[in-house]
């Protein structure tokens, strides 16, 4: 499935997105340093991105106060990075579309072709089944 997505975007487009973005809302961010979402968000934060944890089950992570949903964020968001199982992606994408977030990033193994297509049709830049940390590291080491 990821091969279809790769055709739709180029590495230059991903690099441009990562260069111009400043704030990343991480949906499903855990407050446990043992979880992949925490490690990825910590890496992005250490490279200058503002991280907003979106998880109703935690108070905060990485020194940032958590919000329960994207709708609670009070500042512009450049990327919504999703660390949720694929069956929960549709509602996150719909919320991102409503909020007019410029880009949605679905982490490795997070795949929902129909939601991704809705997001593209709404004008969002979509990255699916790719790790934002790996993509950043490959371009900006």
N, C-alpha and C positions, 0 to 999 in steps of 0.2 A: 504493500500500500504506500509506503513512504516514497517509492520511486516515482509515483504519479505526482506527489507533492514536490519532489525535487525538480521536476520539469517546470513546474509553475513558478519557481523562484530561483534566483541565482545566488551564488555566494556573495556577489557584490551587493545584492539587495539586502541580504542578512547583515553584512558588514555595515551598510548605510543605516539600517534600522538600529543596530547596536550602538553606532557612533552618535546618532542624534537623540537616542533615548536617555532619560535621566531617572525616571521613576518606574519601578516595576512592582505591581501588585502580585503577590505570590499566593494563589488560591490553594489551600491545603498545606500551607507552611506549618511544619511541626516545631514545637519548642524544644525538641530533643536533638542534641548534636549528633545522635546516632542515625538519624533519618536522612535520606538523600535530599529531601527538600531543604533541610537546614543547611547542609553542606553546600549545595548549589547557591542558595540565597546568600550565605556568608561569603562565598567567593565573589558573587556579583557585587555585594556591598563593599567588599575590600577593593573593588575596582571602580568605586565612585558612584555606584547606582544607589538611589534611595530605595529601600525595600519596605513595602507595606504588607505585613502579614494579614491574610484573609482566612480566618478560621474561627468559627464560633466556639470552639472548645478550648481555646487558649487565651490568656490575657495579653501575651506579647511574645516576641522572639527577636533576638539580635538587637536588643535595646529599643525596639519599636513596639508601640501599642498595637495590638491586633484589633481588627474589625471583623464583624460577623459576616459581612457580605460586601461586594463591590459597591453597592449603593451607598454604603456608609462612609466611603472615602471622600474627604473634603478637599481634595486637591487633584490637579490633572494627573492622569496616569498614562504613560506611554506604551507599556506592555502589560498584558495580563498573562502571567506565567502559571500554567495549570498543572498541579500535582494532585490530581484526583483520578479515580478510576474512570475509564471511558464512559461508563453508563451515566456519570454525573456531568459530563462535558456539555451536553446540550443546554442545560439551564445556565451554566456559566457563560457560554457563548451568547445566549439570548440577552443576559444581563449586560455583557460587554457591548453588544450591539446597541442596546437601549441607551447606554451611557456614552456611546460614540468613542470608545477607546480605539486608538489607531491600530493596535496590533494584538493578536492573541497567539500565545506560544503554548503548544501542547507538548509536554515533555515526552521522553522516550516511552514507548508502549502506551501512550495515551492517544487513542485514535477514534475519531468520529467523523467520517467522511461527510455525512449530511450536515452536521453542525458547522464543519469547516466551510462547506459550500455556502451555507447561509451567511456566514461571516464574510466570505469573499464578496458575495453579492451585495452585502451591506457596505462594502468598501474597506473592510479591515484587512490588514496584512496578516496572513496566516502561516505559521510554521507548525508542522505536526510531526510527532514521532521523532523529535530531535532534542538533544539536551542543550540548553542555553549556555551552560558552563563550557561544554566541549566546543560549541560553535564560537564562543567568545575567545577561548584559549587558542583555537586554531587560527584566529585572525589577528589577535592583539597580544601575543606573547611578549 
